[in-house]
Amino acid sequence: MDTQRLSFARARCIASVATSMAFVLITPARAAPDGYAELVRQVAPSVVTILVEEQPEGAGQRAVERATGSGDYDVMRSFMRRLLSGPDVVSASRDGEAVLGSGFVVRADGLIVTNRHVIVGARSMQVEFAGGRKVSARLVGADAATDIALLRVSAGPLPALRLGTSTKISVGDPVIAIGDPLGLGQSVSAGIVSARGRTLEADPYIDFLQTDAAINMGNSGGPLLSTDGVVIGVTSAIFSPSGGSVGLGFAIPAETVESVLSELEAHGRVARGYLGISAQRMTPALARALGVDHTGGALVTALEPNGPAAKTLSVGDVLLSIGSTPVTFEALSKITARLRPGTTVTATVRRGGLQLSIPLKIGQLPDPPVDPALSGTADTWVPNLALGVANTTSEIRKAIKAEGETSGLIVTQLRRVGAGALAGLRIGDLITHAGTKPLTDVADIAGVSLPSTQRPLLLRVVRDGSASFVAVTNSEER
């Protein structure tokens, strides 16, 4: 069944921030046939690295990711990765700072564009310029639906890039991407626009540009530029089974970015319309079954219990139009997004063989819940075992094939020659018992005594679905 949760929607176009504020723009020449060196020299000073300090993280989930080699529990989602520096990329940190992504100066007075997922949950941020200078940044606003965030720095007049429009770009046109992949420092890659209007399962509300320019974790938020130095997109995601570039990169179109900037600057967020429904595409068979003489519209499959449309629409309604705009399944979220929250519009609905006009009160699109990787608690260090542990949830236990266990602590880190490592423990192991005592909280093991060959510590460990006992002796004896 082709269904879609309409929790997000596209932005409505609003006046460009460029019409009211002064810019210091660079006007690079087109790249010479033999390379992009001159173009890069002119645009690179406007591209920055975003450093996020003290970002909270769920230590248990990060341990799962390291143990399973995946950045997400869901297999399909693991193929579509946001371009963040992963927790296991050794080169993705400098001097203890997490290099989370890239960005670019969009206005001379210090406004910087990046991706929302780069900075969400951050307690403090810095921006590093190409020459190595670092300055503190503050969040001006962020928009979950377009995954765009706007930062501000005080660093004097800055060279700004110009937001263009992807509508003037054709498939096959050359592009370059600039960012900080894997925390190695500013890098440039070149390619072409591979496709337009791509919709990813995780972001059904954005019509992405697809490019084969090599982009990797850490490029997120950096610019995708045409050969005249104009930003045509913001690199945001890759489609990859390994997490590395396989020539399938995706960028948020520049016109989508520009449409939200002034609202982010003025209000810190973008107000979007929201109905709180799920729907599916109409098919000829469904149309005949519902007594509809065409396959237009969208079939309502579920209603959020307390959502804006809960008392006006019904499951089984065929939503034909909203206001004067005909509805299609593909465009429904974008149509809804353009509606002003708090207003009432008239919808045309096919219900029980009758065509009805129904008033719809438009709600405001809520932000998505915080990623659990950013909302969990930090781990606890157990000094006498030289390992870190974190409390678990049923989801974490399921992810490490321990769904039959009702509690336990996940191993999050190990000192190489510590007692835990010498006993053969691994990151991602679930410790359920110390001796015969069940472990339900990190406090149950934090103060454990130093084991020895004369007084070993017995631990019950679950790994890959199998449970076994381990004797920790603080030596290689097991």
N, C-alpha and C positions, 0 to 999 in steps of 0.2 A: 504494500500500500504506500503510495507516494504522499507522505504527510510532512508537514513542516510546522515547527513550533514558532509562532510569530511573536517572539519575545523581543526582537530587535527590528530596526527599520532604518532605511537610508535617511540621510540628512536632507532637509529642504535647502534650496539654494538661497543664500542671503548676500547682502552687499559685501563686496570684497573689502578687506581691511586696507588694501592698497589705495583706495580712493580717498582716504582721509589722513593718512600718515605718510611722512617723508621716508624715502628709501635711499640707501646708498647701494646702488646696484652695480654689478660688474657686467660688462657686455663682451663676452669672449667671442673670438672668431670661430668659425666652423673648423672642425678638425681637418688637418691636412690628410691627403690620401695615405701617407706613410705613418700615421699614428695620431694619438690623442694628447701628446705631451703638452702642447701649448694650452689646450682646453683644460687639462688637469691643473696646470700651474695657476690658472686663473680662478678655478672654482674650488680647489682643495682648501684654501684658507677659511671657507665658509662652513666646512664640515667639521663636526665635533664628535668627541666620544662622551657618552653619558656614564658617569660613575655614581653608583648608588651605594651608599654606606649604611650599614646596620639594618639591612632589609630583613625583616623577620621571615623565618622559613619553618616549614613543618619538617622537623628532623626525621620523623618516622617515614614520611612520604619520600624524602630525599634518599633515605636508606633503601627503600623499595626500588627507586629508580636506579640506584647504583647496583643493587643486587640483580635486577632483572635486565639491566641495559636499556631500559625504556624511560622516556620522559613523560609517559602517561600510562595509566592503567588500561585504557581502552586501546585495542589493537589498531583500529582504523585511525584513531586520533594520533597514534604514534607516527603515522606516515606524514601528517601535516603538522609541522613544528613551527612555532614562533621562533624568530631568530635571536634567541637569547644565548648567552654563554652558559653552557651546561655545567652542572656541579662537578663533573668529572674531567673537565678540560683544564689541565694543569696550567696551560699558558693563558687562561682567561682571567688572571688576576695579576696586579702589579702592586707590590708593597702593601699587600693585605687589602687592597681595594677591589671590589667586584666590578668588572667591566661588563656592563649589562647591555649596552647597545650604542647606537649612533644617533646623530641628529644633525640639523643644519640651521644656520641663521637665516631667518626669513625677514627680519627687519633690523635696520641699523642700530636701533636703540636697545637691542639685546633680547628680542623675542626669538625663541628657538623651537622648532618643530621636532617632535620625536613620536614614537609609538606609546600609547597608553600602557601597554603591557610591559614596557621597559621600566616604568617608574611606579606602577601600582604597588601600594604597600610600603613605599620607601619612606624612611624617616628623615633622611637628608640626601642631598644630591650635589654633585659637582659636574662641571662641564670642563673638558680638557680640549684645548685648541691644538691645531696641527703642530704648532711650535713647542708644545709642552706646557704652556701656561694653563693653570687650573683656577677656576673661580667657582664660588658657591652659586647654586641655582635654586630658585623657588618655583613651585608649581603654580601656574596661572589658572589652568583649567584642563579638564580631560573629558573625552567623549568616548564612552564604551562602544557605541554602535559603529563608529568609524575607526576605532582604535587609534585616535589621534590625541596627543597631549601637547600643551603649549607651556614652555618654560620661559623664565626671564632671568637674565644675568645683568649685572652692572659691570661692564668691562670697556666702557668708552664706545665710540662709533665702530661698528663692525661691518665687514663686507658681507652683504646679504645676497642670497640667491633669489631668483625670481620664480614664483609659481606660475607655470603656464597652464596648458590644458592638454590632456591626452587625446582629445577629439581630433587634433591635427596630426596625430601620429598614426602611421599605418603599420600593419604587420610586415615585418622585414626591415623596418627602419633601424639604424644602429643606435645604441644607447650605451651609457656607462653607469656603473654603480660605484659609489664611494662609501666606505664605512670602516669599522674596526673589527674585522672578523677574528673571533677567538682571542681577542685581546692582544693581538700581535702588533697593533698600531695601524695607522691609516693605510688602507689598501684600495686599489682601483681595479675594476674588472670591466670588460667590454663584451657586448653581445648584440642581440637584436630583440625587438619586440616579437615574441613568438605567437601571441594570441591576445585578443581583447575580450572584455566582458566575461571573464571567468568568474564563476561563483563557486566558492569552496563550501563544503558541508558545514564547517565550523563558523563561517562568516557569510550566511546567505544574503546579507543586506549590502554587500560591497561587490561591485563589478570590477574585479581585479584586472590589472595588466599582467600578462605572463611574459617572462624574459628568460633567455638562456645565459645571461651574464652571470658569472659565478658569484653567488652570495651565500654566506654561511652564518652560523651563529655569531652574533655580535654586530652584523650588518643592520639589524632591525632599527628602523627609524631614520636610516640614512637616505640620501636622495638617489633617485634614478633620473638621469639627465639625458636630454637630447643632445645632439652634436653642436647645437648653438648655445649650450650652457644653461638651458631652461629646465627647471624641475618639472618632470611629467608624472612623477609618482614617488611614493615613500615605500621603500622595501619593508616588507612585513612578515612574510611567511615563505617557507619552502615546502615542497612535497618531496619527501625522501624517506626511504626505509631505514637509512643509516643515520640521519641527522645532518649529513654533509651535503654539499651541493651536487646535484645530479642534472643540473641544467633546467630545473623546474622551479623558478623563483616567481614570487608574486608581489606586486606593488599596488598600493592604494592610489587611485588616480588623483592627480593634482587638483582637479576641479572639486573632488569630494573633500579634499583637505581644505581648500580655500573656502568652501561653503560653511565651515564650522569655526574658522579662526576668530572672526569678530565677536561671535557669541561666547566663545571661550574666554576671550579677553574681557568682555563686558560682564559676564555672569558666572564664569567658571564651569559652565556646562551648557549643553544644548537641550532645549525642551522639545520633545518629540511626541507625536501621537501614538496611542496604544489602545488596542481593543481587548487583549487578553484572550485570544482564541487560537485554536489549532485548526488547520484546514488541509484539504488535499485537492489535487487536480481533478477536474471532471473528465470522464472518459465517455465514449458513446454508450457503453453499457450502463454506466451510472446515470447518464442523462435519461435513457429510456426508462430505467427503473424509477426515477424520480419524476417522470412526466415532464421533462424539460426537452424542448425541441432543438437545443444546441448544446455545445460543450464548453461554452464560455462560463465565466464566474468561478467561484471557489466554494467547495463543499465543506461546511463547518463540521468538524469531527469532535471537538471538545471545547469546553468553556472553562476558563479559570473561575473557581467558585465565587470569589468576591471581586472578579474583574469588572471592567467598565461595561462590557456587553452581556454580563451574566443574566440580567433581567430582561433583556430586549431581544437577543438572538437565541436560537435554539439549535441543539445538535440536529443535523440533517437539513438545516437551511442551506440554500444555494445563494450565496452573496453575489449579486449581479452588478451592482454599482454602489459607489459611495459618493454622495453629492452628484456631480455631473460626470464623474470619471468611471468608465466601465472597469470592472474588476477582472483580473486574471490571477490565477494562482501564483504565477511567477512575480507579478507586480504588487501583490496585496500588501506586503510589508512596507514597500516603498510608498505606496499610496497612503497608508496609515501614517507613516512618519511625517508626511507633509501637513497633516492636520494639526491644528493648534489644540494643545491640551486644555480641557475645560469647556470647549465649544461643543455644540450639538449639530450634527449633520444628518441628512436624510439618506437612508440606505434603501436600495431596492432589493428585495429578497423573494425568492421562490420558496414557498412553504406549503406542503400538502396540496399541491396542484394549483395554488393561488399565488398571484404576484402581489406583494404587499410593499407599502412604503413605511419604513420604521425609523423613528428618530434614534440616533446613536449618540450617547454621551462619550466624548473622547477623553481617555485618561492620559496619564503621562508615563512614558516608557521608563521603567525602573532600570537601574544599573544591574548588571549580573552579579551574582554572589562572588565574594572574594575567592580567588583560586586557593584550594586547600593547601597547596604547597607554600603559600605565603601566610596562612592563618594559623598554622599549627604551632606547638610550643617547641622551644629549643630542647636539645637533648641534655642528659645529665651524665657527668663524667664519674666513673667509678674508679678511684685511684688505685685501689689494691688489685684490681683486675686489668687496669690500663685499657679500659674500653668505655665507649659512650653507649648509653641506652636511652630509649624514648618509649613513652606509653604508646599503646596501639589502639586502633579502632577496629571494628569488624571489617571495614573496607580494606585496611592495611593487612589484616590477617588473611583475608581472602586473596589479596594480591600476591602474597608470598606462600600460597597454597597451604595455609593453616586455618582454613575456615572452620574446622572442627573444634578449634580451641576457643575458650571463652575469655581468655585474658592472656597476658604475657608481655614481655618487653622486647623491642626490636633493637638489635645491635646496629649502631649508627656509625661508629668509628672504632679503630683498633690501633694501638701502638704496636709497631712491628715486633718488638721483642718483649711485649708485655705478657702477663699471665694468660689473658684471654686468647691472644694470638698463638701462644705456645701450645695451648690446649686444642687448637684447630678451629676456633670460632671464626666466623666470617661476617662481614657486613650483610645485613638482611636476615641473619638467623633470628629465630624467635626463642627467647629463653622463658620457659613457663614456670619452672620450679627451681628453687635453691634448696637442695636436699629434698625434703618432702613438703616444703612450704610453697604454696602457690604464690606467684609474683603478679600482683595486680597493679602496682604503682612503682615508679622508679625509686621511691623512698625505701622500698622493701629490700633493695640490694645496694643502695648507695654507700652504706657504711659497713659493708661486709669486710671481714678480717682478711689479711693477706694469707692466701693458701700456701701450703708447702707440701713436700713429698710425704712428710709425716702426718700432716693434717690437710688433706686435699678437700676441695670444695666440689660437691656433686651438683651438677646442673642438668636439667632436662632441656634439650634443645630440639626444635622442629626446623627441618630444612628440606625444601622441595617436597613437602607433604609427609615426610617421615620423621618420627620422633626417636630420639636416642638419648642416653645419659653420657655425660662427659665429666671426667675427673680433672679438675683444674689443680695443677700442682706447682705452678710457677716454674716449671721446667718442661723439657720436651717429652717427658714421660706422660703417657695418657692412659 
